[in-house]
Amino acid sequence: MSIYRRNGSEVWWVKFQAGGQRFQRSSGSTKKREAEAFERQLREAVADHATPIKTTNKSYSEALIRWVDEGAPKSMHSHARNTRPHLDNVPLRLVPKAANEMKQAMLRAGLKPTTINRRLAVVKSVLNKAYREWDWLEQPLAEKVIKLSERGMEREFYLSKEEVDQLASHLSGEAKSVTLIAAYTGLRKGEILSLKPSNWQKPYIVLTNKTKSKKPRTVPVIEDLHSHITPPFSISEYELRAAFENAREAINRAEIRFHDLRHTYASWLVSQPNIPMATVRDLLGHSSLAVTSKYSHLRGNTFDIVTNALS
């Protein structure tokens, strides 16, 4: 039989011989009619001695695996996993429609637009790679995956030092150390977990140009935190996330994300008018002051100082 399913998969495969050669391809579709159409196209291409049609029969799961293997940001891995139940065996050429259906299903399930958009960002990135770099698609399909509007939904939480200490009291070991480092240095989770002994130049953490902004930076560390700076850290992202989620539940702050610790550090700095915004920018590793300016509303009595200067 030239069209068949294998290994319990719902996807149809095509297999036939022509000109003494064996041809075997995944149709990328769970629908028999589409698989039959794919077989006809492939047979015609072979008969005409033409180059077989591009491998648009690749599935989303195949593309996602390659996307991860080629260095997808670790911060997106959990979002990537959450797209798989909806899209795993979907042929790449049909992903935009399936992704938009996934979006609606997630909305009905009560997920926030920001969460849904992170997952859609994974899908768009995979489709862009498939078209621009891997030649797995003949058309740029990423633009057909439509994100939700996040207008008016921006959220950032700033913790007090007392709240950070309370959170840390429900943590132990490296989970506690990494959490405190994040709050008192503003380093991103990935930056902390990637620290090497050479990055700790007491009393500073010195990062090379392998940062998100591609710029080296030096961050001072308060003395009370020095005992927690013991790179390299062996805790995994999964272990850290699990410990952090348990700690935030313990203090009834389920809305807090680990990245909010970075926002918290920024808020502490910006609330001090004597610390220039350019210094805040450099400590956070922002590419420009325009990025740092989102914290400017926390400047506190800066405007009082301006008023007094002009009085």
Secondary structure, 3 states (H helix, E strand, C coil): CCEEECCCCCCEEEEEEECCEEEEEECCCCCHHHHHHHHHHHHHHHHCCCCCCCCCCCEHHHHHHHHHHCCCCHHHHHHHHCCHHHHCCCEHHHHHHHHHHHHHHHHHCCCCHHHHHHHHHHHHHHHHHHHHCCCCCCCCCHHHCCCCCCCCCCCCCCCCHHHHHHHHCCCCHHHHHHHHHHHHHCCCHHHHHCCCHHHEECCEEEECCCCCCCCCEEEECCHHHHHHCCCCCCCCHHHHHHHHHHHHHHCCCCCCCCCHHHHHHHHHHHCCCCCCHHHHHHHHCCCCHHHHHHHHHHCCCHHHHHHHHHC
